[in-house]
Amino acid sequence: MKKKIAIIGLGRFARQLARQLYKDGIEVIVVDKSRVKIEQISDEVTVAVQLDCTDEEALRAQGIDKVDVAVVGVREDFETLVLTTVILRSMGVKKIYCRAERQVHSDILKRIGADQVIMPEDEAATRWSSRLGSPHIKDKLNFAPGYSLVEYTTPKSFDGETIVKLDLRKKYNVNVIAMNPNDGSEMVSIPTPETVVSEGDTLWLVASEESLAKLPTK
């Protein structure tokens, strides 16, 4: 089943994020009060709807209460941003990420229910797309067209296996260049075939976008 993410409020950052998530194969629902903004992005996401983001019934009618993640990108009115966050929390949305311009706003949003606050000036939409769409990938650095260096959190299925048995290069076409054990021990530079992997370890991988999409999460 595809992951479903709602983007509420279409500022520049939110538009970039919605488009990137959709390109990454995520089901994206966008909401904004502006008909013009909705029309501009309607062909680049799964669903685009013009509505008032503080209207709980309207949000439920679009299935926002059932999304995996909601990203609130309202910029013009902090009061609306706060109210939308409170409504989403009361609706039972699993994860809520909010966009903030100032640190004081970030602190307030966290207190009222935001799981995390995004500061777009500090982080690119493409990086947040990776975090939201693929939680097992903690960080991602694009260094060549189509290729990235990523931090990959190993799933349960990797626990107790050696690098050679996992055979990541052959199965998924990724290269392991380093490993951070989850027990706090020192980073392993260029793991050997006999290096044992545990669930929750961090592997530094070099891979194409296509290969990253095939990596297991369980």
Secondary structure, 3 states (H helix, E strand, C coil): CCCEEEEECCCHHHHHHHHHHHHCCCEEEEEECCHHHHHHHHHHCCEEEECCCCCHHHHHHCCHHHCCEEEECCCCCHHHHHHHHHHHHHHCCCEEEEECCCHHHHHHHHHCCCCEEECCCCCCHHHHHHHHHCCCEEEEEEEECCEEEEEEECCHHHCCEEHHHHCHHHHHCCEEEEEECCCCCCCEECCCCCCEECCCCEEEEEEEHHHHHHCCCC
